[in-house]
């Protein structure tokens, strides 16, 4: 890569600021981080910066502003929308927050934990557990995802039904803004009405207006009871009825309500060597129900759930049900749910869509959208599974058996995605429920987003990042030539 | 008032748009609304507009943009910071949302209610109750406060400990922006990560970047059980210890934890004709505890709370306690709490401050701040009462007995407020916990706010309201001459 005079001067200043440990231009050091973990997006960068403190981040961002160097912030590089991957111009600096991985304080009494951005989610879980607390957000990538990335993308996961997304966990936040100034909002104030809630603006902004450097997160008392159930259902509309029934009966203890169609479960059972079906017979739809409580023990919670499910069965709301008799069996049920994507990959190419519609409309959406896609794109198979309780499913479309991997995704696959996003938008839903916009969906967002909302986003972006150096090409759709006139 | 040519042309166009019912320039019609309900702020306006629909609001705001007419939106005129009162230039139009008072839908199954901005809080409470639901936010002004105003100021109240402020209740939001475009975010999506969360930006923005016209609010199942307790305590630090104890023991059912010092209770007992002290003897501090449950009935909840308080007494965490034996007695306890301000008014002038610090630090703050104020301003008396569970108290300073009402507030009173806000800021707290900035605190916010946060607020305001016509003079501190150079 050729480096121009301006970049050379910037790199000199950055090296002076960050030292040898904090800056590298070595290709071998850069390569693991310039491609996203799924290998879908690839780019290049003039250097990888790894500051050790918020002050170093601030000074580096100030340098970037002075030298007009674009910045791509990165946490665990486990995002789903290419939001942490630089473009291929090779003009950006990759700013890793991974060195800033200290838990600064953990106060069980107050239920608060202050973390630097680079703390890995699983590390936080373990630290909280040691103090008989828990951090109520989890997801598949917990072993690599960082707190900063999770906040910047407002991550979801499997406990959102009860505890909300990352936004609901953030009590305070510190970020470095485009001019290198530090927004210091770490103090947790339960009530604070001093003007616009800037913290909320920064959460989910994917590094486009500020770089999250630390957060104050809420903790809950550790759960003492857990009950997990696998349910056989005749239909997806029946799943919604059961959801409402269980919500009323289990109240606050209901933490997750996931749905899995029969063929997804079959693929998983084929894929996992020693997996067994939870129920004696197959059912058109399955629901996975998770309850947690800090008040009851597992035996009491299971008994309560058993009574509720027995009532549901009597009312004709389900076909069959089994409650996990111990933690191991709970994990077995969740392993079936969590293996869907891996099992699907073994079947060939697929287009994956993380979408939401209002909870009440999700069954009808699934029933309408799957045949519409399958009819429009013959040979494909539509699959919807996931967080019914949040109105959020992963809507996957599997390629026909004769599709050529790599080629299909770029041709028919792209048309399918556009079609899915069109449908979701018609249903008043979101083309990104929990993964963010990143670079993956920025085009579709520009095409389908409400022009008024897009206008606000562009205005706020221009106001807070006037030079356009903060994670360029992500989240904020460009104005098309026809519009800008 | 003299009207210039531009204003005359605007009023003609506005009258054509809104009709006779929707626009008045009659002084008698305007007077009730150009002064805030406490009579602290007064201004004038060229007209009072009362549009009947979101489209009419949008068209009116567009007209205002075309004719450069400042807009002051207003709901129930029950705000605490003068945010809905025009300045005295007489150039603004007062935009009342009160005619838009329809509950558009109320879905008990989904737990959602779509309201126009002018719906009065108490009306919403009653509508929800009819369907065995409840809206979990309440406050003293519920008989006049409108949903639009409550959202625009992110109102709090007495159930924030458990249910959060207004921000936590809003599932979707519609607003008219400065250019007259309509931001349509009414659809409730539990997960939606399409860029910045603009809804969050509009909540609490006090009409300075958009006018809330409708919201989609969450409802909860009606509470079937209620238990209220009045507690006698030796100290405010003891109140915090009891709070943590009760939080752990009562879990999700704890909805309110209010504190009242002895002399506040005495004033209330003097002020209310037939009030009786809840406990046999006086205590230095009192706590009012409220528990609600949708699962247990009142008898069961009272029994549980009784056991918890008996344990606390054994552990030496309280001096005395009484649990309300019925709804009537619960209301009696709350009436004592809610009469503090009225009782205080009978004692003479006082400066009132709605402030917050981190929950854990509130006792120490109170213990430090009261003597500091009383020593600096001899003859005054510092009083702190309210939402200890939210780290938010109403910090009032009563005038010396010889103070001249009206005069004292403008001289010493103002100095006292500055001093209180200085202290709060030193403690990392907020000069507005739940009342907003409005015009009342805009100067102190400019003086004490974090310059980085103020810079962001000014940039966002300028980006979304480039002509500066949206509720000018509220929330956004002007840049001082010394800064702007």
Interface residues (C-beta under 8 A of the other chain):
Chain A: X107 X109 X110 X153 X154 X156 X160 X161 X165 X167 X177 X181 X182 X183 X184 X185 X187 X188 X189 X190 X191 X192 X193 X194 X195 X196 X197 X198 X200 X201 X203 X204 X205 X209 X221 X244 X248 X251 X252 X294 X295 X356 X357 X358 X359 X360 X387 X390 X391 X392 X428 X429 X430 X431 X432 X433 X434 X435 X436 X437 X445 X449 X450 X452 X453 X455 X456 X457 X459 X460 X462 X463 X464 X475 X476
Chain B: X107 X109 X110 X153 X154 X156 X160 X161 X165 X167 X177 X181 X182 X183 X184 X185 X187 X188 X189 X190 X191 X192 X193 X194 X195 X196 X197 X198 X200 X201 X203 X204 X205 X209 X221 X244 X248 X251 X252 X294 X295 X356 X357 X358 X359 X360 X387 X390 X391 X392 X428 X429 X430 X431 X432 X433 X434 X435 X436 X437 X445 X449 X450 X452 X453 X455 X456 X457 X459 X460 X462 X463 X464 X475 X476
